[in-house]
């Protein structure tokens, strides 16, 4: 991966309710950091786009560019700029992007005197569909996170996601297996079969690049 340009998205996004409150996804960015560290270890140039409040790579190097975003719209704006400016060899989209966000942004702070507060959510654009549209030459790795389903069904959904998004690989996860000290996941390729299985974030990062290096 020496001198390859890699874009990594990591961590959560936020849907702003008012000046103080927001909704977000459950994501620490720990896996994204492991992937970035492995990229840098293999001498790649890394553009690391991360959600506000998430973990960051601690490696100090000119080969690492850090860009913070908060909302889905922030992410889209940054991606459009970066994808049109840099020829990325690999894109790894591990960020937990909100599927829904508040329809209305309230100015100031909503009063806490109300006994009930109703917030209407609207669907956000599917960011993962942007990558191949803007940068079709890039090798795309996307992620599929589900909750409490069978391995067979998760594999099926990951493969369908791969076809929809035109990804080259999909990392499939079940939320019940995503823990701070362990992370069970497997990689599905364009044949629809499981390419490899892992039990930790470091294993995922290393194994992912072993496969990528073989394919690009």
N, C-alpha and C positions, 0 to 999 in steps of 0.2 A: 504493500500500500504506500510505499515511499512516494511522496510528492503528489499523491492522489488528493483531489478535492472532495471532502465529505461534508454533507450537511446533516446535522442531527437536531431533531426537535425533542424537547424533554420537559417533564413536569406538567403542572396543571394550567388551565386557563380559567378566567373569572368572568362571570356575568354580573355586571354592576347593577345594584338595586338603587342605592342612593349614595351620598358622599361617604358613608361609613360601611354600609352593608353590601355583601356580594354573595353569590353562590359559586361553588367551585367543584372540581372533581377530586377524588381521593387519589393523589399522586404526589410522591415525595421527589421524584426525579432521580432516584437512586440508580435505576437501571440505565437511564440516559447517561448518567455520569460514568458508569462502568463501561458503556459503549464508547464514550468519548475518550476515556483513559486508554482503552485498548487501541483505538484509532491513533492516538498520539504515540503510543508505544511502538506502533508499526510505521511511524514517521509520516503520517498523513497530515494534510492541512485541514483543520476542522473549523467549520462555522457552527457554533452551538447556540441554538435558539431555545430559550428556556422561559417557563412561566414564572412570574413574580413569586418569590418565596420558596422556590425549589432549590435543591442542592446544586452545587456547581463543581466542575473539575478543579482540583487544587494544583494542577501542574502549571508552572509558569513557563510559557513558551510563546514565541511570535507566531507559531503555527496554529494557535488557538484564538478564534474570534468569538467573543461573547455578546449576544444580543438578547435583551430582556423584553418580554411582551406581557401584557395583562389579559386583554380580551381576544376573542376570536378575530375580530376586525383588525386588531393590532397584528396578529399573526399573519393574516392574509396579506396585509400591506407589506410586511417585512419579507415574506416569501416571494411575492411578486417582484420586489426589487432585487433580492439576492439571486433568484433563479434566472432573471434576465441579465444579470451582471456577470455571474460566475458560471463556468461550465463545470457542473458537479459530476464527478464520476459515480458517486454513490449518495443516495438519500436514505436516511434511516429515520422514519417518522414514528417515534415512540411517545410523543406528547399525548396527554389525555385532554382531548379537545371537547369542550362542551357540545352536546347535541342540541341543547335548548338554553336560551338565555332570556332574561326579563325583557318583555316587550317595551316597557316604559322605564326611562331613567328619571328618578325623582331628584329634584334639586334640594340641596341641604340634607337634613335628616328627617326621615319619617317619624312622626310622634310615636312614642312607646305607650301612649295612653289608650290606644285602641285595644280592645279585647281580641279582635280578629283582623288579620291583614291578608288580603288576597293579592297574589302576584301572578300575572299572566305571563307564560313563557312561550316563546316562538322558536321555531326550528332554525338552527344556524346552518350556513353553507357547509357542504362536505369537503373539508380542506384536503383530505387525502386524494380526492379526485383531481386536484390542481396539478400535482407534480408531473405526471406524464403529459398533461396538456401543454404545460409550459416548457418542460425539460424532458422530452421523450427519449433522449439518449442516455439519461441517468439510470443506473441500476437502483431500483426502488425496493426498499424493505418496509413493509407496513406491519401493524400490530392488530390483532383481534383479541379483545378482552370480553369474555362472557362470564356468567356466574352460575355455578352449581348445575352444570350439564355434563353429559357423558363425553368421554374422550372422542368417541366416534362422531357425535354431533358437533363437537368443537372443531374437529378436523374438517367436517363438511362445511361448516360456516366459514372457517378460515379460507378454504379453497374457493368458495363462492365470493368471498371478499377479494381474494387475489384476482379473480377474473373481472370483477366490477372495477377495481381500481387500477388494473393493469400492472400490479406489483410483480416483482420477480420472485420475492420470498415473503411469507407472512409468518410472524412469530405469534403463536397461539397460546393464550393464557386463560386459566380459570381463576377468577378472583379469590376463591377459597385457597388457592395454592400460592398466592402472592403475599409473602411475609417479609419482614425486615431481614431475617436471618436465613431464609430459604426462598427459592422462587422456581417452581416447576413450570417449564414451558417446552414447547416443541416447535420445530420449523417445518412449514409446509411449502413445497415448491410447485412449479407449474404443472407437474404430473398429478398433483393432488395427493401425493403420498407424504408421510412424515419423513423428513430428511435427517433429523437428529432430535434428541431429547436432552434436556438439561435440568439441573436441580438447584442452581444458584445464579445470581446475576452475573458474576464473573464468568461462569461457564457459558452463559448465554452470549455474552460479549465476545469471548474468545472463539467459541464455536461458530458464531455468526460470521466472523471475519475469516475463519478458515474456509468456510463455504464460499464467501464472496470472492476471496482471492483466487479460488479455483475457477470461478465462473466469469470473471471479468478480464 
